[in-house]
Amino acid sequence: GVVFLIGALLRKIALGMFSRLLVRNHVDLTQAGFFQKVVGVTLWIIILLTVLAQLGVETTSIVAIVGAAGLGIGLALKDSMQNLASGFMLTVHQPFRAGDIIEISGQIATVDQIGIFTTHLTTLDNKKLFLPNNEVFGKPLLNYTGNEKRRIDLTIRIAYCEELQRVRRIIEETLLAEKGV
């Protein structure tokens, strides 16, 4: 029990230091959250193996059994492993970040977070959308906020009897009055 408590305390300290390191190196919040989860789970596994070793359990055979079971489970959980790998690729390649507005699978949504297995989005009508990471990474994606500026094409219909120069002047004045144009 003492080894477990010390391990849990050291894990908490290590995660805090890791978090500060990520902040100091200006790592994107999406990436930071993903890496913190992976490191946290890895540290729990190490703590568990350490506790078992202190109890006198032969950990080498456990590691071998876990490895073999991991292979079988990995094959059974192929889709989950694919989501995990896609989540890693999303955080490395960063086609979008938390807060970006993207269009994927016909949905326009704001990115809330990239999880280990799913990407969390909020649609324009304020619905939560959870997409498996392999669907996000493997599909065409449009990032509306990826660039600072965007071009918008507008079609404006006017009557044939209107004076073209007057209409053009009104349109230009209207556009110049708008912020961001």
C-alpha positions in Angstrom: 0.0 0.0 0.0 2.8 2.4 0.9 4.6 1.7 -2.5 1.3 2.4 -4.3 0.7 5.7 -2.4 4.3 6.8 -3.0 4.0 5.8 -6.7 0.7 7.7 -7.0 2.3 10.8 -5.4 5.3 10.6 -7.6 3.0 10.2 -10.6 1.2 13.4 -9.7 4.4 15.3 -9.2 5.8 13.9 -12.6 2.6 14.9 -14.4 2.8 18.4 -12.9 6.4 18.7 -14.0 5.5 17.3 -17.5 2.6 19.8 -17.7 4.9 22.8 -16.8 7.4 21.6 -19.4 4.7 21.5 -22.1 3.6 25.0 -21.1 7.1 26.3 -21.1 7.8 24.9 -24.5 4.5 26.4 -25.8 3.0 23.1 -26.8 -0.5 23.4 -28.2 -3.3 22.6 -25.6 -4.7 19.9 -27.8 -1.3 18.1 -28.0 -0.6 18.7 -24.3 -3.8 17.0 -23.2 -3.2 14.0 -25.5 0.4 13.5 -24.3 -0.6 14.0 -20.6 -3.2 11.2 -20.9 -0.7 8.8 -22.5 2.0 9.6 -19.9 -0.5 9.3 -17.1 -1.7 5.8 -18.2 1.9 4.7 -18.8 2.9 5.8 -15.2 -0.1 3.8 -13.8 1.2 0.7 -15.5 4.7 1.2 -14.1 3.3 1.8 -10.6 1.2 -1.4 -10.9 4.2 -3.5 -12.0 6.3 -2.0 -9.1 3.7 -2.8 -6.5 3.4 -6.4 -7.9 7.2 -6.7 -7.7 7.2 -5.5 -4.1 4.6 -8.2 -3.3 7.0 -10.8 -4.6 5.2 -11.5 -7.8 7.5 -12.4 -10.7 6.9 -9.4 -13.0 8.9 -10.8 -16.0 6.4 -13.5 -16.6 3.6 -10.9 -16.1 5.2 -8.7 -18.7 5.4 -11.6 -21.1 1.8 -12.6 -20.5 0.7 -9.0 -20.8 2.6 -8.7 -24.0 1.0 -11.8 -25.5 -2.4 -10.7 -24.2 -1.7 -7.2 -25.6 -1.1 -8.7 -29.1 -4.4 -10.6 -28.9 -6.2 -7.7 -27.5 -4.6 -5.4 -30.1 -5.9 -7.6 -32.9 -9.3 -7.7 -31.3 -9.3 -3.9 -30.8 -7.9 -3.0 -34.2 -10.3 -0.1 -34.6 -9.5 1.3 -31.2 -5.7 1.0 -31.9 -6.4 2.7 -35.2 -8.2 5.5 -33.4 -5.3 5.8 -30.9 -2.7 6.0 -33.8 -4.9 8.5 -35.6 -5.2 10.6 -32.5 -1.4 10.7 -32.2 -1.1 11.7 -35.9 -3.7 14.4 -35.5 -1.7 15.9 -32.6 1.6 15.7 -34.5 0.4 17.0 -37.9 -2.1 19.4 -36.5 -4.6 19.9 -39.4 -6.6 21.8 -36.7 -6.4 22.9 -33.1 -8.9 23.4 -30.3 -11.1 26.3 -31.1 -10.8 26.0 -34.9 -14.0 25.7 -37.0 -13.8 22.7 -39.4 -16.0 20.9 -41.8 -15.9 17.1 -41.9 -18.3 14.5 -43.0 -20.8 17.2 -44.0 -20.7 18.8 -40.5 -19.4 22.3 -39.6 -18.3 22.4 -36.0 -15.9 23.9 -33.5 -13.1 21.7 -32.2 -13.3 21.2 -28.5 -10.5 18.7 -28.0 -8.7 15.8 -29.6 -9.0 12.8 -27.2 -7.1 9.6 -27.2 -9.8 7.8 -29.2 -12.2 10.5 -30.3 -12.3 14.1 -31.4 -14.9 16.2 -29.6 -16.7 18.9 -31.6 -19.6 21.3 -31.1 -21.8 21.9 -34.1 -23.1 25.3 -35.1 -26.5 24.4 -33.6 -24.7 23.7 -30.3 -24.8 19.9 -30.4 -21.9 17.7 -29.2 -20.4 15.6 -31.9 -17.8 12.8 -31.1 -16.0 11.4 -34.1 -13.6 8.5 -33.9 -10.1 9.8 -34.6 -9.5 7.4 -37.6 -12.6 9.0 -39.3 -11.3 12.4 -38.7 -7.7 11.7 -39.8 -8.8 9.5 -42.8 -11.4 11.9 -44.3 -11.1 15.2 -46.3 -11.2 18.1 -43.9 -11.8 21.8 -44.4 -10.4 24.1 -41.7 -12.2 27.5 -41.9 -10.0 29.2 -39.3 -6.7 27.6 -40.3 -5.6 30.9 -42.0 -5.9 34.4 -40.6 -7.8 35.8 -43.6 -10.5 34.3 -45.8 -12.0 35.2 -49.1 -15.8 35.3 -49.4 -17.5 35.5 -52.8 -20.9 37.2 -52.8 -23.4 37.3 -55.6 -25.5 40.5 -55.5 -28.5 40.8 -57.8 -29.6 44.2 -59.0 -32.3 45.4 -61.3 -31.3 46.2 -64.9 -32.6 49.7 -64.6 -30.1 50.6 -61.8 -27.1 52.7 -62.6 -24.0 50.5 -62.4 -21.6 53.1 -61.0 -24.0 54.1 -58.3 -24.5 50.4 -57.2 -20.7 49.8 -57.3 -20.1 52.9 -55.1 -22.8 51.7 -52.5 -21.2 48.2 -52.4 -17.7 49.6 -51.9 -18.8 52.0 -49.2 -20.7 49.2 -47.4 -17.7 46.9 -47.5 -15.2 49.6 -46.4 -17.5 50.3 -43.4 -17.2 46.6 -42.2 -14.4 45.6 -39.8 -12.1 42.9 -41.2 -12.7 43.7 -44.8 
